[in-house]
């Protein structure tokens, strides 16, 4: 998987996590809110991984 793919998946996970977190807040579901926050963290990790891959390719 390329760095761009990882970055795209990370952005999608982060966006999905924000939606899930907001849904949890609206419905009062702490579990859904926590899952959304966790998904955002996962997305940040994927984006970082993609950045590292891109950096290594440029060298």
N, CA and C atoms as a LAMMPS dump frame, in Angstrom:
ITEM: TIMESTEP
0
ITEM: NUMBER OF ATOMS
177
ITEM: BOX BOUNDS ff ff ff
-5.0000000000000000e+02 5.0000000000000000e+02
-5.0000000000000000e+02 5.0000000000000000e+02
-5.0000000000000000e+02 5.0000000000000000e+02
ITEM: ATOMS id mol type element x y z
1 1 1 N 0.855 -1.171 0
2 1 2 C 0 0 0
3 1 3 C 0.9 1.233 0
4 2 1 N 0.543 2.212 -0.802
5 2 2 C 1.366 3.406 -0.904
6 2 3 C 1.054 4.389 0.219
7 3 1 N 1.92 5.366 0.343
8 3 2 C 1.714 6.395 1.349
9 3 3 C 0.428 7.166 1.119
10 4 1 N 0.103 7.399 -0.152
11 4 2 C -1.134 8.125 -0.462
12 4 3 C -2.356 7.323 -0.034
13 5 1 N -2.287 6.001 -0.226
14 5 2 C -3.404 5.139 0.188
15 5 3 C -3.595 5.196 1.701
16 6 1 N -2.48 5.139 2.429
17 6 2 C -2.563 5.202 3.886
18 6 3 C -3.123 6.546 4.339
19 7 1 N -2.686 7.607 3.691
20 7 2 C -3.184 8.938 4.053
21 7 3 C -4.68 9.053 3.784
22 8 1 N -5.12 8.512 2.646
23 8 2 C -6.544 8.569 2.303
24 8 3 C -7.38 7.755 3.284
25 9 1 N -6.91 6.556 3.622
26 9 2 C -7.639 5.725 4.586
27 9 3 C -7.654 6.397 5.958
28 10 1 N -6.548 7.037 6.302
29 10 2 C -6.482 7.736 7.583
30 10 3 C -7.468 8.892 7.642
31 11 1 N -7.552 9.644 6.555
32 11 2 C -8.494 10.761 6.514
33 11 3 C -9.933 10.255 6.608
34 12 1 N -10.213 9.145 5.934
35 12 2 C -11.559 8.572 5.984
36 12 3 C -11.893 8.083 7.389
37 13 1 N -10.938 7.44 8.043
38 13 2 C -11.167 6.963 9.414
39 13 3 C -11.376 8.137 10.364
40 14 1 N -10.596 9.175 10.181
41 14 2 C -10.725 10.338 11.052
42 14 3 C -12.099 10.986 10.873
43 15 1 N -12.532 11.136 9.623
44 15 2 C -13.834 11.735 9.358
45 15 3 C -14.966 10.862 9.908
46 16 1 N -14.855 9.565 9.669
47 16 2 C -15.867 8.646 10.185
48 16 3 C -15.92 8.655 11.702
49 17 1 N -14.756 8.779 12.31
50 17 2 C -14.69 8.836 13.767
51 17 3 C -15.351 10.083 14.323
52 18 1 N -15.186 11.197 13.623
53 18 2 C -15.826 12.442 14.07
54 18 3 C -17.344 12.316 14.01
55 19 1 N -17.832 11.699 12.937
56 19 2 C -19.276 11.493 12.799
57 19 3 C -19.78 10.586 13.917
58 20 1 N -19.048 9.508 14.157
59 20 2 C -19.449 8.546 15.201
60 20 3 C -19.423 9.21 16.578
61 21 1 N -18.395 10.013 16.827
62 21 2 C -18.3 10.704 18.115
63 21 3 C -19.481 11.665 18.295
64 22 1 N -19.807 12.41 17.25
65 22 2 C -20.929 13.35 17.32
66 22 3 C -22.243 12.602 17.543
67 23 1 N -22.411 11.474 16.866
68 23 2 C -23.624 10.681 17.05
69 23 3 C -23.73 10.187 18.485
70 24 1 N -22.601 9.811 19.042
71 24 2 C -22.595 9.363 20.434
72 24 3 C -22.984 10.474 21.393
73 25 1 N -22.506 11.673 21.104
74 25 2 C -22.861 12.814 21.959
75 25 3 C -24.347 13.12 21.862
76 26 1 N -24.881 13.106 20.651
77 26 2 C -26.297 13.419 20.44
78 26 3 C -27.202 12.382 21.101
79 27 1 N -26.835 11.118 20.965
80 27 2 C -27.677 10.056 21.521
81 27 3 C -27.38 9.767 22.986
82 28 1 N -26.312 10.349 23.492
83 28 2 C -25.949 10.104 24.888
84 28 3 C -25.25 8.772 25.097
85 29 1 N -24.706 8.219 24.027
86 29 2 C -24.026 6.927 24.113
87 29 3 C -22.523 7.138 24.314
88 30 1 N -22.08 6.918 25.526
89 30 2 C -20.652 7.065 25.82
90 30 3 C -19.82 6.068 25.018
91 31 1 N -20.369 4.88 24.813
92 31 2 C -19.659 3.829 24.081
93 31 3 C -19.415 4.247 22.624
94 32 1 N -20.446 4.773 21.967
95 32 2 C -20.308 5.214 20.582
96 32 3 C -19.357 6.395 20.484
97 33 1 N -19.454 7.301 21.438
98 33 2 C -18.561 8.459 21.46
99 33 3 C -17.105 8.006 21.605
100 34 1 N -16.861 7.046 22.486
101 34 2 C -15.506 6.535 22.692
102 34 3 C -14.992 5.819 21.448
103 35 1 N -15.871 5.061 20.783
104 35 2 C -15.47 4.381 19.55
105 35 3 C -15.084 5.406 18.478
106 36 1 N -15.82 6.497 18.419
107 36 2 C -15.504 7.549 17.46
108 36 3 C -14.144 8.181 17.731
109 37 1 N -13.869 8.426 18.988
110 37 2 C -12.564 8.994 19.348
111 37 3 C -11.442 8.03 19
112 38 1 N -11.663 6.745 19.271
113 38 2 C -10.652 5.727 18.957
114 38 3 C -10.418 5.64 17.453
115 39 1 N -11.486 5.754 16.673
116 39 2 C -11.358 5.692 15.217
117 39 3 C -10.572 6.898 14.702
118 40 1 N -10.75 8.042 15.335
119 40 2 C -9.988 9.225 14.942
120 40 3 C -8.496 9.028 15.213
121 41 1 N -8.179 8.432 16.341
122 41 2 C -6.776 8.154 16.67
123 41 3 C -6.183 7.186 15.647
124 42 1 N -6.958 6.172 15.281
125 42 2 C -6.51 5.219 14.265
126 42 3 C -6.23 5.958 12.955
127 43 1 N -7.103 6.871 12.594
128 43 2 C -6.927 7.642 11.372
129 43 3 C -5.671 8.49 11.406
130 44 1 N -5.404 9.088 12.54
131 44 2 C -4.182 9.885 12.675
132 44 3 C -2.948 9.006 12.482
133 45 1 N -2.993 7.807 13.042
134 45 2 C -1.88 6.87 12.889
135 45 3 C -1.663 6.462 11.446
136 46 1 N -2.762 6.209 10.742
137 46 2 C -2.649 5.834 9.331
138 46 3 C -2.081 6.986 8.509
139 47 1 N -2.529 8.205 8.805
140 47 2 C -2.003 9.363 8.071
141 47 3 C -0.504 9.529 8.326
142 48 1 N -0.089 9.326 9.567
143 48 2 C 1.329 9.431 9.904
144 48 3 C 2.135 8.356 9.186
145 49 1 N 1.604 7.15 9.155
146 49 2 C 2.262 6.042 8.454
147 49 3 C 2.443 6.386 6.982
148 50 1 N 1.415 6.967 6.375
149 50 2 C 1.5 7.366 4.977
150 50 3 C 2.559 8.437 4.757
151 51 1 N 2.655 9.356 5.697
152 51 2 C 3.674 10.4 5.597
153 51 3 C 5.076 9.835 5.671
154 52 1 N 5.268 8.853 6.54
155 52 2 C 6.579 8.217 6.669
156 52 3 C 6.931 7.476 5.383
157 53 1 N 5.96 6.753 4.831
158 53 2 C 6.199 6.035 3.58
159 53 3 C 6.593 6.997 2.471
160 54 1 N 5.873 8.112 2.379
161 54 2 C 6.192 9.097 1.353
162 54 3 C 7.592 9.673 1.541
163 55 1 N 7.965 9.921 2.794
164 55 2 C 9.293 10.463 3.093
165 55 3 C 10.394 9.492 2.682
166 56 1 N 10.164 8.207 2.941
167 56 2 C 11.174 7.205 2.609
168 56 3 C 11.317 7.03 1.099
169 57 1 N 10.235 7.188 0.37
170 57 2 C 10.283 7.069 -1.082
171 57 3 C 11.06 8.209 -1.721
172 58 1 N 11.02 9.378 -1.106
173 58 2 C 11.702 10.544 -1.675
174 58 3 C 13.21 10.485 -1.495
175 59 1 N 13.672 9.65 -0.585
176 59 2 C 15.115 9.576 -0.311
177 59 3 C 15.811 8.649 -1.245
